[in-house]
Amino acid sequence: MSYYVYIIQSETDGSYYKGFSEDYIKRLEQHNNSWSKFTSSKIPWKLIHVESFENKKSALKREKAIKKYSHAQIEQLSLSKKNILTQ
């Protein structure tokens, strides 16, 4: 099983949300269908970055690190080779 760290961006105000999931596509749908209190006011969201991990511990550690990133760092990360969406 794979675990994913993802970053979504609000098309409303450009803000970012960073999260962890076993199914990042389904999780994006949940964000866009108001399943999350924090993200429901900023719909629609688009997926801009995804990283894959073999174990949950590694994914959660990476998510914690990414949550501290600045907007500039997130923009750079979304263009990096780590982003499986660009591969």
FIFIZA-293950 format. One line per 3 residues: number of its first residue (from 1); their letters; for each residue x, y negated, z of N, C-alpha, C, CB. Coordinates in Angstrom, 2 decimals. Glycine has a CB too. Layout:
// residues N
NUM = a = X:Y:Z:X:Y:Z:X:Y:Z:X:Y:Z; ...
***
This chain:
// residues 87
1 = msy = 0.84:1.18:0.00:0.00:0.00:0.00:0.88:-1.24:0.00:-0.95:0.00:1.21; 0.45:-2.25:-0.73:1.17:-3.52:-0.77:0.43:-4.56:0.06:1.33:-4.01:-2.22; 1.20:-5.51:0.53:0.67:-6.63:1.29:1.13:-7.90:0.59:1.15:-6.60:2.79
4 = yvy = 0.30:-8.91:0.63:0.58:-10.12:-0.14:0.50:-11.38:0.72:-0.37:-10.23:-1.30; 1.39:-12.30:0.41:1.31:-13.65:0.95:0.92:-14.51:-0.25:2.70:-14.13:1.63; -0.08:-15.35:-0.05:-0.57:-16.15:-1.17:-0.70:-17.61:-0.76:-1.92:-15.61:-1.66
7 = iiq = -0.67:-18.46:-1.77:-0.92:-19.88:-1.59:-1.98:-20.27:-2.60:0.40:-20.75:-1.77; -3.02:-20.94:-2.10:-4.04:-21.47:-2.97:-4.04:-22.98:-2.86:-5.44:-20.88:-2.63; -4.49:-23.62:-3.92:-4.54:-25.08:-3.94:-5.96:-25.52:-4.24:-3.54:-25.67:-4.98
10 = set = -6.43:-26.49:-3.48:-7.76:-27.04:-3.70:-7.76:-27.90:-4.95:-8.22:-27.86:-2.48; -8.71:-27.64:-5.82:-8.85:-28.47:-7.01:-9.58:-29.77:-6.67:-9.60:-27.71:-8.12; -10.09:-29.87:-5.46:-10.78:-31.07:-5.01:-9.81:-32.14:-4.54:-11.75:-30.73:-3.89
13 = dgs = -8.87:-31.75:-3.67:-7.96:-32.76:-3.10:-6.48:-32.39:-3.20:-8.31:-32.99:-1.67; -6.15:-31.26:-3.81:-4.75:-30.86:-3.99:-4.08:-30.25:-2.78:-3.97:-32.04:-4.41; -4.83:-30.08:-1.69:-4.24:-29.48:-0.48:-3.97:-27.99:-0.69:-5.17:-29.68:0.74
16 = yyk = -3.13:-27.45:0.17:-2.74:-26.04:0.08:-3.26:-25.26:1.28:-1.21:-25.91:0.00; -3.48:-23.97:1.03:-3.80:-23.04:2.10:-2.89:-21.84:1.88:-5.34:-22.63:2.11; -2.24:-21.40:2.95:-1.34:-20.25:2.86:-1.93:-19.12:3.67:0.10:-20.60:3.37
19 = gfs = -1.90:-17.90:3.12:-2.50:-16.78:3.81:-1.85:-15.45:3.48:-3.94:-16.70:3.50; -2.41:-14.42:4.08:-1.94:-13.05:3.95:-3.15:-12.17:3.61:-1.21:-12.56:5.26; -2.97:-11.19:2.76:-4.08:-10.30:2.42:-3.55:-9.01:1.79:-5.07:-11.00:1.47
22 = edy = -4.37:-7.99:1.84:-4.06:-6.75:1.12:-4.62:-6.82:-0.30:-4.63:-5.53:1.87; -5.52:-7.77:-0.56:-6.12:-7.95:-1.88:-6.29:-9.45:-2.13:-7.50:-7.18:-1.99; -5.30:-10.07:-2.73:-5.31:-11.52:-2.87:-6.39:-12.03:-3.84:-3.96:-12.00:-3.34
25 = ikr = -6.79:-11.22:-4.81:-7.85:-11.61:-5.74:-9.19:-11.68:-4.99:-7.95:-10.62:-6.93; -9.47:-10.66:-4.22:-10.70:-10.65:-3.43:-10.70:-11.78:-2.41:-10.87:-9.30:-2.72; -9.55:-12.05:-1.83:-9.45:-13.12:-0.84:-9.70:-14.48:-1.47:-8.08:-13.09:-0.15
28 = leq = -9.20:-14.71:-2.68:-9.47:-15.95:-3.39:-10.97:-16.11:-3.61:-8.71:-15.99:-4.74; -11.63:-15.04:-4.01:-13.09:-15.08:-4.20:-13.79:-15.44:-2.89:-13.61:-13.71:-4.72; -13.32:-14.91:-1.79:-13.91:-15.22:-0.49:-13.74:-16.70:-0.15:-13.27:-14.36:0.61
31 = hnn = -12.56:-17.25:-0.41:-12.34:-18.68:-0.17:-13.29:-19.52:-1.03:-10.87:-19.06:-0.48; -13.47:-19.14:-2.28:-14.33:-19.90:-3.18:-15.82:-19.67:-2.94:-14.00:-19.56:-4.60; -16.16:-18.68:-2.13:-17.56:-18.41:-1.78:-17.88:-18.80:-0.34:-17.88:-16.94:-2.00
34 = sws = -17.05:-19.69:0.22:-17.27:-20.26:1.56:-17.23:-19.26:2.71:-18.59:-20.95:1.58; -16.43:-18.21:2.59:-16.30:-17.24:3.68:-15.35:-17.73:4.76:-15.81:-15.90:3.14; -14.60:-18.74:4.47:-13.63:-19.28:5.42:-14.05:-20.70:5.80:-12.18:-19.28:4.82
37 = kft = -14.20:-20.92:7.09:-14.63:-22.24:7.58:-13.67:-23.34:7.16:-14.76:-22.22:9.12; -12.37:-23.08:7.25:-11.37:-24.09:6.93:-11.38:-24.48:5.46:-9.99:-23.60:7.31; -11.56:-23.51:4.57:-11.45:-23.79:3.13:-12.78:-24.11:2.46:-10.82:-22.62:2.44
40 = ssk = -13.88:-23.91:3.13:-15.19:-24.07:2.48:-15.47:-25.50:2.02:-16.27:-23.63:3.42; -14.90:-26.49:2.67:-15.17:-27.88:2.29:-14.29:-28.37:1.13:-14.96:-28.77:3.48; -13.37:-27.52:0.67:-12.43:-27.96:-0.37:-12.51:-27.09:-1.63:-11.02:-27.93:0.17
43 = ipw = -13.63:-26.44:-1.83:-13.85:-25.59:-3.01:-13.91:-26.48:-4.25:-15.17:-24.76:-2.85; -13.40:-26.05:-5.38:-12.84:-24.74:-5.70:-11.33:-24.67:-5.42:-13.11:-24.40:-7.15; -10.88:-23.44:-5.22:-9.47:-23.15:-4.98:-8.91:-22.39:-6.16:-9.29:-22.34:-3.68
46 = kli = -7.61:-22.61:-6.44:-6.92:-21.83:-7.47:-5.68:-21.22:-6.85:-6.56:-22.72:-8.70; -5.37:-20.04:-7.32:-4.20:-19.30:-6.85:-2.96:-19.85:-7.53:-4.35:-17.77:-7.13; -1.95:-20.25:-6.74:-0.73:-20.80:-7.35:0.52:-19.98:-7.04:-0.52:-22.21:-6.89
49 = hve = 0.45:-19.12:-6.01:1.65:-18.37:-5.63:1.25:-17.07:-4.93:2.57:-19.21:-4.72; 1.93:-15.97:-5.28:1.73:-14.69:-4.62:3.08:-13.98:-4.52:0.70:-13.81:-5.40; 3.35:-13.44:-3.34:4.53:-12.59:-3.12:4.05:-11.25:-2.58:5.55:-13.27:-2.13
52 = sfe = 4.69:-10.18:-3.01:4.32:-8.83:-2.61:5.34:-8.25:-1.62:4.22:-7.92:-3.84; 4.82:-7.51:-0.63:5.66:-6.89:0.39:5.23:-5.44:0.61:5.60:-7.68:1.72; 6.18:-4.61:0.97:5.90:-3.20:1.19:5.28:-2.93:2.55:7.15:-2.40:1.04
55 = nkk = 5.51:-3.83:3.52:4.93:-3.61:4.84:4.33:-4.89:5.40:6.00:-3.06:5.81; 3.39:-4.69:6.30:2.63:-5.80:6.87:3.51:-6.75:7.67:1.51:-5.27:7.75; 4.44:-6.20:8.41:5.31:-7.01:9.26:6.10:-8.02:8.43:6.27:-6.12:10.04
58 = sal = 6.67:-7.59:7.32:7.43:-8.48:6.45:6.55:-9.57:5.85:8.10:-7.68:5.33; 5.35:-9.19:5.45:4.42:-10.16:4.86:4.02:-11.21:5.89:3.17:-9.45:4.32; 3.71:-10.80:7.09:3.30:-11.74:8.13:4.45:-12.68:8.52:2.80:-11.00:9.36
61 = kre = 5.66:-12.16:8.52:6.83:-12.98:8.82:7.01:-14.05:7.73:8.10:-12.10:8.95; 6.84:-13.65:6.49:6.98:-14.59:5.36:5.86:-15.63:5.39:6.96:-13.82:4.02; 4.64:-15.20:5.69:3.52:-16.14:5.78:3.81:-17.22:6.84:2.21:-15.39:6.12
64 = kai = 4.31:-16.79:7.97:4.63:-17.74:9.05:5.66:-18.76:8.58:5.15:-16.98:10.28; 6.67:-18.31:7.84:7.70:-19.22:7.34:7.12:-20.20:6.32:8.85:-18.44:6.71; 6.30:-19.71:5.40:5.73:-20.56:4.35:4.78:-21.60:4.93:5.00:-19.69:3.31
67 = kky = 4.13:-21.30:6.03:3.20:-22.26:6.64:3.92:-23.53:7.10:2.49:-21.62:7.83; 5.24:-23.48:7.22:6.02:-24.64:7.63:6.56:-25.44:6.44:7.18:-24.21:8.51; 6.32:-24.97:5.23:6.85:-25.62:4.04:6.16:-26.95:3.76:6.71:-24.70:2.83
70 = sha = 6.93:-27.88:3.21:6.38:-29.16:2.76:5.70:-28.96:1.40:7.50:-30.26:2.67; 4.99:-29.98:0.96:4.35:-29.91:-0.36:5.40:-29.71:-1.46:3.53:-31.20:-0.64; 6.51:-30.39:-1.35:7.58:-30.26:-2.36:8.14:-28.83:-2.37:8.71:-31.27:-2.08
73 = qie = 8.32:-28.25:-1.21:8.83:-26.88:-1.13:7.83:-25.89:-1.72:9.14:-26.51:0.33; 6.55:-26.13:-1.49:5.52:-25.24:-2.05:5.51:-25.33:-3.57:4.13:-25.60:-1.48; 5.64:-26.54:-4.09:5.68:-26.71:-5.55:6.87:-25.98:-6.15:5.74:-28.20:-5.91
76 = qls = 8.03:-26.07:-5.51:9.21:-25.35:-5.99:9.01:-23.84:-5.89:10.46:-25.77:-5.18; 8.44:-23.40:-4.79:8.20:-21.97:-4.59:7.26:-21.41:-5.65:7.62:-21.72:-3.20; 6.25:-22.16:-6.01:5.29:-21.68:-7.00:5.92:-21.50:-8.38:4.11:-22.63:-7.10
79 = lsk = 7.03:-22.18:-8.61:7.75:-22.06:-9.89:8.89:-21.04:-9.83:8.31:-23.42:-10.31; 9.15:-20.48:-8.66:10.29:-19.58:-8.47:10.01:-18.16:-8.97:10.67:-19.53:-7.01; 11.08:-17.39:-9.05:10.98:-15.99:-9.47:10.28:-15.12:-8.44:12.36:-15.43:-9.74
82 = kni = 10.15:-15.60:-7.21:9.45:-14.85:-6.17:7.97:-14.76:-6.44:9.69:-15.48:-4.81; 7.45:-15.69:-7.23:6.02:-15.76:-7.51:5.64:-14.69:-8.55:5.63:-17.17:-8.01; 4.90:-13.68:-8.14:4.55:-12.61:-9.07:3.55:-13.07:-10.13:3.98:-11.43:-8.30
85 = ltq = 2.95:-14.22:-9.95:2.04:-14.74:-10.96:2.78:-15.23:-12.19:1.20:-15.86:-10.39; 4.05:-15.55:-12.06:4.83:-16.05:-13.20:5.64:-14.96:-13.88:5.75:-17.16:-12.75; 5.54:-13.74:-13.43:6.33:-12.65:-14.00:5.61:-12.02:-15.18:6.63:-11.59:-12.93
***
